[in-house]
């Protein structure tokens, strides 16, 4: 069976959820071979093996932390040469897409970005993409070289599938470009205790109808009761009510959770582009004619200041 390279997104050995989702998809195409780089790379092996990696290629060097992107591209290129895979899968983060694009250029292959599903085809992997502000779905495949595919978080379930997970050292020679852009400092992001927005299974968002920064406490309370991430529409962010890092939409982040709850959001096309692939969408809006209701699975016509606190109380009561 053909091997499929999976780039591992981890923090000091702790594997992030999108990588485990990639392993689920990789098993549809062949035998997953994980590539873990940097500090803690060897510590990823147990989690990767538990979720289907037959082999884990590791390499640690200071270049991965000290310089941007290119050292990781060098390593993935080395892995590609060593394995000759049927495909290369990368999480669809900002960094992941840059790594994938550079790798595809180097190996002379086509690239597909922001896939939301993968399946095996007679002539190679077939990716499903959501296009034109999520109004259409397309089936796409690469016709030149080894397919390089980035996959959006929450596109597949995390499934345990124990495999050998044999750890092998990857031999990497860094290119002259590897040290071209140096990282001069890092500022840790302040933790909210909530899931990462793009990876969360549930997202609770607020829009113009929240009517003020202080009122986002209502949105946060519902999110915390559900173990959810907090999002915001562009109108709320532009008004200074919530940070841009939490903006959902065409000019913010794209999310695809199992459940998306939109509160006081009208449903402008640029917002829909960032959340329309959510599996279940619920909206609370006092305007019965709001465009968001054309999209939702469940809609509540009502004042969010009445509805959301009641919903939060009900969630807490059911949790006991």
Secondary structure, 3 states (H helix, E strand, C coil): CCEEEEECCEECCEECHHHHHHHHHHHHHCEEEEEEECCCHHHHHHHHHHCCCCEEEEECCCHHHHECCHHHHHHHHHHHHHHCCCEEEEECCHHHHHHHHHHHHHHCCCEEEEEEEEECCCCCCEEEEEECCCCEEEEECCCCCCEEEEECCCCCCCCCCCCCCEEEECCCCCCHHHHCCECCCCCCCCCCCCCCCCCCCEEEEECHHHCCCCCHHHHHHHHHHHCCEEEECHHHHHCCCCCHHHEECCCCECCCCCEEEEECCCCCHHHHHHHCCCCEEEEEECCCCCHHHHCCCEEEECCHHHHHHHHHHHHHHHHC
